[in-house]
Amino acid sequence: MLSITGLTRAQQVITAKGTRVTIDSSKWVIAGNNIYNKNTGNVGIGTSNPLAQLHTTGTVRFAGIGTNTTNTNILTTDANGEVTTRTFASLFAGNAITSMNGLTGSVQTFTTGTSGTSFNISSTGTTHTFNLPTASSTNSGALSSANWTTFNNKIGTVTATTTAAVTTSTTTATINNTAAYWNANQLQGKAVSSTAPTSGQLLIWNGTSWTPTTTTVSNTSGSNTLSTTVNGVTGSSVNIINSNTFTQNGTNQLVSTVNGIASTALTVNTGGDVTGNLNATVVSKINGTTLGTLTGASNGQVLTWNGSAWAPANTTTTISGVSNTSSSNSLTTTVNGVTGQSVNIINSNTFTQNGNNQLVSTVNGIASTALTVNTGGDVTGNLNATVVSKINGAALGTTTGASNGQVLTWNGSSWTAANASATISGVSNTSSANTLSTTINGVTGSTVNIINSNALSLSNGALTNTVNGVSSSSVNVLATASNGINATNGDVQLGGSLMEATTITTSSTNTLALSGLQTGTSTDSLLVLATGGIIKKIASPVSFPQLLVEARRTSSYTTTATYATIVYNTAAINDGADYSTSNGIFTVPESGLYEIKFSNEYGWTSGGSSTNQIAVRVMVNTTVDMEVMVSGYRSNTTHYSTASGSTFLNLTAGDAVKIMAGGLLGTATAQFGNGQHVLKIIRHK
C-alpha cells in the first residue's frame, strides 16, 4: 500500500448555474482500497522534468518501515539518484576486509602463543594466534628472561692494573680474591661507605649507606621491663622480676625471694599497739588506746571500754566469727559478718639498677640486697660487660681483621666476615591467560598483566585497535556507498543517485508512506505508478475555474462611517487556507486571473431617510478596486437591502485582498447567520 498525501488541491468549479462541482480529471482509477493512475510516464517531486518513474529533488522519508534480520540487500543510488538494491557483501567487495588469513568470521580475535620453532601465525575458527617461541638451540624466537640475564652477566672487557688480579683462558676468567683487588661499593644496590673500619666495628645501615660503626650497648628499664640496645638496635623487652615472694620462716623472720634469690632473714620488731618482734609480739593498745590486763577474764566476756582502758567485761554481744580475705593487693577483715575497709598489702614495690648495674628490689620501702645479673644465650656476661657471641643461637665468629665492604656470611659453623657475593641460579618467566610472573632462585614474584588495556575505536568510518596505549593503523570499514546511499566519513545516508533499477516492495502489513510533505500548488506535477510499480510524474490536470474560497459571516459587527474589514469568519471552502477567518485577508497563492464575489445584507431602522447609505469596497493591497453604494430609504417598517458585487482581478502571488464596509449614513445593521453575508473567490486561470 502506497500512501501519498498533500500532493494536490481539490479541483472544484462553478457551473453556469452557479453550482459547485468536483472535477474528475480522468487520470486516476479507484479499485477497491487501491488507487492508481492510468497515465504512463514519470512522476516528479520538485522537478518539472522527471527522469524516472519517481524523481525527487528534495528529501524522502520512509516512516514505519519494518525491520528484518535475514535480508542481505541494501538500497543504493546511482549518480542520478535512481534507487536500486545491492547486496551488502558486494558493497564492500574490494573496499573492505572480508577475509583475514583465510578466516571470514564477522568477529575475529588476536591472541599470542609460543608454539613452533620460529615466529608464525596460526588462524583457526575466528582466532589468529601469533606464536613467538622461546629462543633455544633449535628455535628462533624471543630471548627468555633467564637467557637474557645470563648473556647480560657475561664478562665483557676486563682491565687489571696487576696481572695477578685476573687471568683468562679462552672463556674462563680466574679472579684472585685473596688480594685486595676487589672492593664492593654496594650491597643489594645500597652504597657502602668508603670509611675504613676499626677493630670491633660493625657494618651498620645509617639510612644512606652501610658504614663501619663502633659497637654501643645500652640498657633501658621501665616498670618491670628491661631492654638492651646494641648499635642503635633495640631488642625485645624482658621482665626484670619474673618471681617475687615474701615468706616467714620458722623463727618468724621475714624473707624476700626475688627471681629465686632469697634475702637474709629479717627479724621484725613492732611498735605502737603491737610491740615486740614477730616471735614474741604483745598487743598493749587498741588503736592507740591502752589495753588493760586480761588476767582473770571469764568465759564469754568481751573487751569493753571502762573509761580509761579496754578491759574484760560481761556483755550480751557474742563474737561468732572473724575472717580475713585477701584479693590481689587488698586485705579485708570480717567480724560477725561485718566487713571492714580493705587495706593494701603492699603499698610500694620498686625495682632499680644501681651504679654497678646491680638490681635492687624495694617492697614497702624495704630494699633487697643488690643482685649482680649475669646474662646467657646470644648475649653473655653481666649487665656491666655484655658480649654478643651469637646471632639467634648461631655462633658469631671473630670479626677482627674484617676488610672494608665485607659482610657477615655463614661458613657452615659460624657467622664470619667475608666478601659479599650473589649467585642467581635460575630465572624464569611464566605466562597464563593475561598474567606474567617471574621466578628468581625459586622465589616467584607477584603476577602482572600482559595487556592492561585493549580498546577499539571508530571515527569517521576508520577502525583503530589500541593495546596497552599503543594504537594500530586505522582501517577504513566503510569507504564507499552507492545506489541511493552516500557514505561520508563513516556516516551512511539515504540520498545518493540510483545506479540500477530499484524496487521497493510493500504489503498490506509493510506499507510505504511519505510523511511531512509540503503543500503543493495547482501547477505541481503528480506522482503515478506505471507498469511494474515504477514511480513516474505527470503534469497537474488542473482545470479552471477553481473555487478557492467560500466563506460566510456568522456573527454581528458594527457599521460606521470609517471603513473596516469585513471578516467572513466561517469558511465552507478554503483551499490551501489562503483566506484568514480571523483577519479577513485573502493572500494570493499564485499569480493569475481571479474573480471576487460578495453579497452583504443590511437592515435599516424605520423612519429613515431616503439618503441613507453604506458603501462596500474591494481592496487589493492598499488600492480600492471596486466600491458598491447601497441606499436606504424611509419606511414605516424595517427595510432590508443588499450590497453585492463582482470583479475580475489579475493578481500576483502574495497580494492581499479584503472586503471593507464604511461611509455609513443613517443606521444600518449587518444581517448574518443565514447566508446574508457571503464571500466567494474563484480562480479562472
C-alpha positions in Angstrom: 0.0 0.0 0.0 1.5 3.4 -1.1 0.2 6.4 0.8 0.9 9.8 -0.7 -0.8 12.8 0.9 -0.9 16.5 0.4 0.1 16.4 -3.2 -2.7 18.4 -5.0 -5.6 20.7 -4.2 -9.2 19.5 -4.6 -10.4 20.5 -8.1 -13.8 22.3 -7.9 -15.5 24.6 -10.4 -18.8 26.6 -10.6 -21.2 25.6 -13.4 -23.1 28.1 -15.5 -26.0 27.8 -13.0 -23.6 28.6 -10.1 -23.4 25.1 -8.8 -20.1 23.9 -7.2 -18.9 20.5 -8.5 -15.8 18.4 -8.2 -13.9 17.8 -11.4 -12.6 14.2 -12.2 -9.5 14.6 -14.3 -10.0 11.0 -15.5 -6.3 10.3 -14.7 -7.0 8.2 -11.5 -8.8 4.9 -11.0 -10.1 3.6 -7.7 -10.3 -0.2 -7.5 -11.4 -1.3 -4.0 -8.9 0.0 -1.5 -6.4 0.8 -4.2 -5.9 3.9 -6.4 -3.7 4.1 -9.4 -3.0 6.5 -12.3 -4.0 5.5 -15.8 -1.3 7.6 -17.5 2.2 6.3 -18.4 5.3 8.3 -17.8 7.4 9.7 -14.9 6.3 11.5 -11.7 8.5 14.3 -10.3 8.6 16.0 -6.9 10.4 19.3 -7.1 11.1 19.0 -10.8 9.1 19.5 -14.0 11.3 17.2 -15.9 11.3 13.8 -14.1 13.8 11.3 -15.5 12.4 8.3 -13.6 9.0 6.9 -12.6 9.6 8.7 -9.3 12.0 11.6 -9.4 12.6 13.8 -6.3 14.9 16.7 -5.7 14.3 17.1 -2.0 14.4 14.8 1.0 12.5 11.5 1.2 11.4 9.9 4.4 10.3 6.3 5.0 8.5 6.1 8.4 7.2 2.9 9.8 9.3 0.6 7.7 9.6 -2.8 9.4 12.8 -4.5 10.5 14.4 -7.7 9.1 17.4 -9.7 10.2 17.7 -12.0 7.2 17.7 -9.7 4.2 21.1 -9.1 2.7 20.2 -6.3 0.1 20.5 -2.6 0.8 19.2 0.5 -1.1 21.8 2.4 -3.2 21.6 5.1 -5.8 23.5 5.9 -9.0 24.9 9.3 -9.9 21.4 10.5 -11.0 19.8 9.4 -7.7 17.9 6.4 -9.1 17.3 3.9 -6.3 18.4 0.2 -6.7 19.2 -2.7 -4.4 22.6 -4.2 -3.8 23.9 -7.0 -1.7 25.8 -5.8 1.4 28.7 -8.1 0.5 29.1 -6.5 -2.9 29.1 -3.1 -1.3 32.4 -3.9 0.5 33.9 -6.0 -2.3 37.4 -4.6 -3.0 36.8 -1.8 -0.4 36.9 -3.6 2.9 38.5 -6.5 4.7 36.4 -9.7 4.1 39.0 -12.3 5.0 42.0 -12.3 7.3 44.5 -15.1 6.8 41.7 -17.3 5.4 39.1 -16.6 8.2 35.9 -14.9 7.2 34.1 -14.6 10.6 32.5 -11.2 11.3 34.2 -11.0 14.7 37.8 -12.2 14.9 40.2 -12.4 17.8 44.0 -11.9 18.2 45.9 -13.9 20.8 49.5 -14.9 21.5 51.3 -18.2 21.9 54.7 -20.0 21.8 54.1 -22.9 19.5 56.5 -23.8 16.6 60.2 -23.3 16.1 60.1 -19.8 14.7 57.6 -16.9 14.6 54.3 -18.0 13.0 50.6 -17.0 12.8 48.0 -19.8 13.3 44.5 -18.9 12.2 41.7 -21.3 13.2 37.9 -20.7 13.6 37.8 -16.9 14.3 41.1 -16.7 16.3 44.5 -15.6 15.0 47.4 -16.8 17.3 50.7 -15.0 17.0 53.3 -17.6 18.1 56.7 -16.4 19.2 58.6 -19.4 20.7 61.4 -19.0 23.2 64.8 -19.0 21.5 66.9 -22.1 22.0 69.4 -24.3 20.2 66.6 -25.4 17.9 64.2 -22.5 18.0 64.5 -19.0 16.7 62.3 -16.6 18.7 62.2 -14.4 21.8 65.1 -14.4 24.2 63.9 -15.7 27.6 64.4 -13.7 30.7 66.8 -16.3 32.1 68.9 -16.3 29.0 68.9 -12.5 28.8 70.2 -12.4 32.4 72.9 -15.0 31.5 74.0 -13.0 28.5 73.8 -9.7 30.3 76.0 -11.1 33.1 78.7 -12.3 30.7 82.1 -10.8 31.4 83.0 -8.1 28.9 86.3 -6.3 28.7 88.4 -6.9 31.9 91.1 -4.4 32.7 93.5 -5.0 35.6 96.5 -2.9 36.7 98.2 -6.0 38.1 98.4 -9.2 36.1 97.8 -11.2 39.2 94.3 -9.8 39.6 92.6 -11.6 36.7 93.9 -14.3 34.4 91.9 -15.5 31.4 92.0 -18.6 29.2 89.5 -18.9 26.4 86.1 -18.3 28.0 87.3 -18.8 31.6 88.4 -15.8 33.8 90.3 -16.6 37.1 90.0 -14.0 39.8 92.5 -13.7 42.7 90.1 -12.9 45.5 92.7 -13.3 48.2 94.3 -9.9 47.4 92.7 -6.5 47.9 91.9 -6.0 44.2 88.1 -6.2 44.6 86.2 -3.7 46.7 82.4 -3.9 46.9 80.9 -0.4 46.9 77.3 -1.6 47.2 75.2 -4.3 49.0 71.9 -5.1 47.4 72.2 -1.9 45.4 72.8 0.2 48.6 76.0 2.2 48.9 78.9 1.1 51.2 80.8 3.8 52.9 84.5 4.2 51.9 85.5 4.9 55.5 88.0 2.2 56.8 86.7 0.3 59.8 88.5 -0.1 63.1 88.7 -3.2 65.3 85.4 -4.3 66.7 83.3 -2.1 64.5 80.1 -3.4 62.7 78.7 -2.6 59.3 75.6 -0.6 60.1 73.0 1.0 57.8 72.7 4.7 58.7 69.9 5.5 56.3 72.2 6.5 53.5 75.0 3.9 53.3 76.5 0.9 55.1 79.0 2.5 57.5 81.6 0.9 60.0 80.2 1.8 63.4 81.6 1.2 66.9 79.5 -1.1 69.0 77.4 0.6 71.6 75.3 -1.1 74.2 72.7 0.4 76.5 70.0 -0.9 78.8 66.7 0.8 79.5 64.3 -0.2 82.2 60.8 0.8 82.8 58.2 -0.5 85.3 59.1 -4.3 85.2 60.7 -4.4 81.7 64.3 -4.2 80.6 65.5 -3.7 77.0 69.1 -3.7 75.5 70.1 -1.5 72.6 73.2 -2.5 70.6 74.4 0.0 68.0 71.0 1.7 68.0 69.1 -1.6 67.5 66.8 -2.3 70.5 66.0 -5.9 71.3 62.7 -7.1 72.7 62.0 -6.2 76.3 62.2 -8.8 79.1 60.8 -8.9 82.6 63.1 -7.7 85.4 61.3 -9.6 88.1 59.9 -12.9 87.0 59.0 -14.0 90.5 58.7 -12.2 93.8 57.7 -14.0 97.0 57.7 -12.9 100.6 57.8 -15.7 103.3 58.1 -16.1 107.1 60.5 -18.7 108.4 60.2 -21.0 111.4 61.6 -18.3 113.7 59.0 -15.8 112.5 61.6 -13.9 110.4 60.7 -12.4 107.0 62.5 -13.5 103.8 62.1 -11.7 100.4 62.8 -14.0 97.4 63.0 -12.2 94.0 63.7 -14.2 90.8 64.5 -17.2 93.1 67.2 -15.2 95.1 66.2 -15.1 98.8 67.2 -12.2 101.0 68.7 -12.6 104.5 66.1 -13.4 107.2 64.9 -10.3 108.9 63.7 -10.1 112.5 61.0 -7.6 112.5 60.4 -5.6 115.7 57.0 -3.9 116.0 55.8 -0.8 117.9 52.6 1.1 118.7 49.6 -1.1 119.5 51.7 -4.2 119.0 55.2 -4.4 120.4 58.0 -6.9 120.4 59.4 -8.9 117.5 57.3 -11.3 115.3 58.4 -14.1 117.5 57.0 -12.5 120.7 54.5 -9.7 119.9 52.4 -8.1 122.6 49.2 -6.2 122.0 49.2 -3.5 124.6 46.9 -1.0 122.9 43.9 -1.0 120.5 44.1 1.9 118.1 46.4 3.8 120.4 44.1 3.3 123.4 45.5 1.3 126.5 44.5 -2.3 126.7 44.0 -3.3 130.4 45.1 -6.6 131.9 43.2 -9.6 130.7 44.2 -11.8 133.6 41.1 -13.3 135.3 38.8 -12.8 132.2 35.8 -15.1 132.3 34.4 -17.2 129.6 32.1 -15.1 127.2 33.4 -11.7 128.4 34.4 -9.1 125.8 36.7 -6.2 125.8 34.8 -3.2 126.9 35.9 0.4 127.3 35.8 1.3 131.1 36.7 4.9 130.6 40.4 4.5 130.8 41.2 1.2 129.2 39.8 -1.8 127.3 39.1 -4.4 129.9 37.2 -7.8 130.1 33.6 -7.4 131.0 30.4 -9.3 130.6 28.3 -8.4 127.5 25.4 -9.6 125.6 27.4 -9.3 122.3 29.0 -12.5 121.1 31.7 -12.7 118.6 30.5 -15.6 116.3 33.2 -15.3 113.6 36.3 -13.5 112.5 37.8 -13.9 109.0 40.4 -12.3 106.7 40.1 -12.1 102.9 42.9 -11.1 100.5 42.5 -10.5 96.8 45.2 -9.1 94.5 46.8 -6.4 96.7 44.0 -5.8 99.2 43.2 -7.3 102.7 39.8 -7.1 104.4 38.6 -8.4 107.8 35.1 -9.6 108.6 33.8 -9.8 112.2 30.4 -11.3 112.9 29.6 -10.8 109.2 30.6 -7.1 109.2 33.4 -6.4 106.7 35.9 -3.6 107.4 37.5 -1.3 104.8 40.2 -3.0 102.7 43.8 -2.0 103.0 46.8 -2.5 100.7 49.1 -5.4 101.5 52.0 -3.9 99.5 52.0 -0.1 99.4 55.2 0.3 97.3 57.2 -2.0 95.2 60.2 -0.7 93.1 63.0 -2.3 91.2 66.1 -0.3 90.5 69.5 -0.6 88.9 72.4 0.9 90.9 75.6 2.4 89.6 77.2 -1.0 89.4 74.4 -2.3 87.1 73.1 -4.4 90.0 69.4 -4.9 90.5 67.7 -4.0 93.8 64.0 -4.8 94.8 62.4 -2.5 97.3 59.0 -3.7 98.7 57.0 -1.4 101.1 60.2 0.7 101.4 62.4 -2.4 102.3 65.3 -2.8 99.8 66.7 -6.2 99.0 70.4 -6.9 98.7 71.9 -5.7 95.4 71.9 -8.5 92.8 74.5 -8.8 90.0 72.6 -10.2 86.9 74.5 -12.4 84.6 73.2 -12.9 81.0 73.3 -16.0 78.8 72.4 -17.1 75.3 73.3 -14.8 72.4 74.5 -12.1 74.9 76.7 -13.2 77.8 78.4 -11.6 80.8 76.8 -9.4 83.5 74.9 -6.2 82.7 78.1 -4.2 83.2 80.0 -6.1 80.5 77.8 -7.9 77.9 79.2 -9.7 74.9 77.3 -10.7 71.7 78.7 -14.1 70.9 75.8 -15.5 68.9 73.1 -14.3 66.4 69.8 -16.1 67.0 71.6 -19.0 68.6 74.2 -19.4 65.8 77.8 -18.8 66.7 79.4 -15.5 65.8 83.0 -15.9 64.7 85.7 -13.3 65.3 85.3 -10.2 63.2 88.8 -8.9 63.9 90.6 -8.0 60.7 87.4 -7.6 58.6 88.0 -5.7 55.4 86.1 -2.7 54.2 82.9 -3.8 52.4 82.8 -7.3 53.8 79.6 -8.7 55.2 78.7 -11.4 57.8 78.4 -14.7 56.0 77.6 -18.2 57.3 80.6 -20.5 56.7 78.8 -23.6 57.9 79.6 -23.3 61.6 79.5 -19.6 62.4 78.9 -16.1 61.1 82.2 -14.7 59.8 83.3 -11.6 57.9 83.6 -12.4 54.1 83.4 -10.6 50.8 79.8 -10.2 49.5 78.7 -12.3 46.6 75.3 -13.0 45.0 74.5 -16.0 42.8 71.4 -16.3 40.7 70.9 -19.9 40.0 67.8 -19.6 37.8 65.4 -17.0 36.3 62.2 -18.0 34.6 59.0 -16.3 33.3 55.6 -17.9 33.3 52.5 -16.6 31.5 48.9 -17.8 31.7 46.0 -16.1 30.0 46.8 -12.4 30.6 49.2 -12.7 33.5 53.1 -12.9 33.7 55.2 -13.9 36.7 59.0 -14.1 37.2 60.8 -16.6 39.3 64.4 -16.0 40.5 66.2 -18.7 42.5 62.9 -20.4 43.1 61.2 -17.3 44.5 58.2 -16.3 42.4 57.1 -12.6 42.3 53.6 -11.4 42.1 51.9 -11.6 38.7 51.3 -8.6 36.4 49.0 -8.1 33.5 50.5 -8.6 30.0 47.8 -6.5 28.4 46.4 -3.8 30.7 44.1 -2.1 28.1 42.6 -3.1 24.8 40.1 -0.8 23.0 38.5 -0.5 19.6 37.5 3.0 18.4 35.6 4.0 15.3 36.0 7.6 14.0 34.7 8.7 10.6 34.5 5.1 9.4 38.1 4.4 10.4 38.6 1.5 12.9 41.6 1.6 15.3 42.8 -1.1 17.8 44.7 0.3 20.8 46.5 -2.3 23.1 48.4 -1.0 26.2 48.1 2.5 24.9 49.7 1.7 21.5 47.3 2.3 18.6 47.4 0.3 15.4 47.0 1.9 12.0 43.4 2.7 11.1 41.3 0.5 8.8 38.5 2.2 6.8 35.5 -0.1 7.4 33.1 2.0 5.3 34.8 3.5 2.3 32.1 3.8 -0.3 28.4 3.6 -0.8 26.2 3.8 -3.9 22.7 3.3 -5.5 20.9 5.9 -3.4 23.3 5.6 -0.4 26.1 8.1 0.4 29.0 7.3 2.8 30.9 10.3 4.2 33.4 9.8 7.0 31.6 6.7 8.2 28.2 8.3 8.0 25.8 6.5 5.7 22.8 8.5 4.5 20.0 8.0 2.0 20.0 10.5 -0.8 22.5 9.4 -3.5 21.9 8.5 -7.1 20.4 5.2 -8.1 22.8 3.0 -10.2 20.3 0.5 -11.3 16.5 -0.1 -11.4 15.3 -0.3 -7.8 12.1 -1.7 -6.5 10.5 -1.1 -3.0 8.1 -4.0 -2.3 5.3 -3.2 0.1 2.4 -5.3 1.5 -0.7 -4.7 3.5 1.4 -5.0 6.6 4.6 -3.4 5.5 3.3 -0.3 3.9 5.2 2.7 2.5 4.3 6.2 3.4 5.8 9.7 2.8 5.1 12.0 5.8 5.8 15.7 6.2 5.3 16.6 2.5 4.8 20.3 1.8 1.6 21.6 0.4 1.6 21.6 -3.4 0.1 24.0 -5.9 -2.1 23.6 -8.9 0.8 23.8 -11.2 2.7 21.0 -9.5 3.1 17.6 -11.2 1.5 14.4 -9.9 3.2 11.1 -8.9 1.8 8.0 -10.6 2.7 4.3 -10.6 3.4 2.9 -14.1 3.6 -0.7 -15.1 5.9 -2.7 -12.8 5.3 -0.3 -10.0 7.7 2.3 -11.4 7.0 5.8 -10.0 6.6 8.5 -12.6 5.2 12.0 -12.7 2.7 13.7 -14.9 1.7 17.3 -15.3 -1.0 18.6 -13.0 -4.5 18.0 -14.5 -5.7 21.5 -13.4 -9.0 22.7 -14.8 -10.5 26.1 -14.4 -12.4 27.8 -13.0 -11.4 26.8 -9.4 -13.5 27.8 -6.4 -10.8 28.6 -3.8 -12.9 30.3 -1.0 -16.5 30.2 0.0 -17.0 32.0 3.4 -19.8 33.5 5.5 -20.2 36.0 8.3 -21.9 34.2 11.2 -21.7 36.9 13.9 -22.7 40.6 14.2 -20.4 43.6 13.6 -20.9 47.4 13.9 -21.1 49.6 10.7 -19.6 53.0 10.8 -18.6 55.8 8.5 -15.0 54.7 8.8 -14.1 51.8 6.6 -13.3 48.5 8.3 -12.5 45.0 7.0 -15.4 42.5 7.0 -14.2 39.2 8.4 -16.1 36.2 7.0 -15.4 34.1 10.0 -16.7 30.7 8.8 -15.3 29.0 5.7 -17.0 26.1 3.9 -14.2 26.1 1.3 -10.7 27.4 2.0 -8.3 25.7 -0.4 -4.7 26.0 0.9 -6.0 28.0 3.9 -5.1 31.2 2.0 -8.1 33.1 3.4 -7.8 34.1 7.1 -11.1 33.8 9.0 -9.5 35.8 11.8 -8.4 39.0 9.9 -10.4 38.7 6.7 -7.4 38.9 4.3 -7.0 36.6 1.3 -3.3 36.0 0.4 -3.0 35.2 -3.3 -1.2 31.8 -3.6 -0.3 32.0 -7.3 -0.4 34.7 -10.0 -3.4 34.5 -12.3 -7.0 35.8 -13.0 -9.3 35.8 -10.0 -13.0 36.7 -9.6 -14.1 38.3 -6.3 -17.8 37.9 -5.5 -19.6 39.2 -2.4 -23.2 39.7 -1.2 -23.9 41.5 2.2 -27.4 42.2 3.6 -28.2 45.1 5.9 -31.3 46.2 7.9 -32.4 49.8 8.2 -34.3 51.5 11.0 -37.9 52.5 10.2 -38.4 56.2 9.6 -35.0 56.5 8.0 -34.2 59.0 5.2 -34.0 58.0 1.6 -30.5 59.4 1.6 -29.3 56.8 4.0 -26.4 54.7 2.5 -23.5 52.3 3.2 -20.6 51.5 0.8 -18.8 48.1 0.4 -15.4 48.1 -1.4 -12.8 45.5 -2.7 -9.3 46.4 -1.6 -6.1 44.9 -3.2 -3.2 45.7 -1.0 -3.9 49.4 -0.4 -5.8 50.2 -3.6 -9.6 50.3 -3.9 -10.6 48.1 -6.9 -14.4 48.4 -6.6 -16.9 50.2 -4.4 -20.7 49.5 -4.2 -23.1 52.1 -2.8 -26.3 50.9 -1.1 -29.0 53.4 -0.3 -31.6 53.1 2.4 -35.0 54.9 2.3 -37.9 56.0 4.5 -40.3 53.2 5.5 -42.8 52.7 8.3 -41.4 49.2 8.8 -37.8 47.9 8.9 -36.4 47.7 5.4 -33.6 45.3 4.2 -31.2 46.0 1.3 -28.2 44.1 -0.2 -24.8 45.3 -1.2 -23.4 42.8 -3.7 -20.8 43.0 -6.4 -18.3 41.0 -8.5 -15.0 41.9 -10.1 -12.2 40.2 -12.1 -8.6 40.9 -11.0 -5.2 40.0 -12.4 -3.4 39.2 -9.1 0.2 38.5 -8.3 1.2 35.8 -5.8 1.4 37.4 -2.3 -1.2 40.1 -3.0 -3.5 40.9 -0.1 -7.3 41.1 -0.9 -10.0 42.1 1.6 -13.6 43.4 1.6 -14.3 46.6 3.6 -17.6 48.4 4.7 -17.9 52.1 5.6 -19.2 55.5 4.5 -22.4 54.9 6.6 -25.2 57.5 6.6 -28.1 56.6 8.9 -28.3 53.4 10.9 -27.6 50.0 9.2 -27.4 46.7 11.0 -25.5 43.8 9.4 -27.5 40.6 8.9 -25.8 37.3 9.5 -26.3 33.6 10.2 -28.4 32.5 7.2 -26.1 33.4 4.3 -26.8 37.1 4.4 -23.0 37.8 4.2 -21.2 35.6 1.7 -17.7 35.8 0.0 -16.5 33.7 -2.9 -13.1 33.8 -4.6 -12.7 32.0 -7.9 -9.5 31.5 -9.9 -10.1 31.4 -13.7 -6.5 30.8 -14.9 
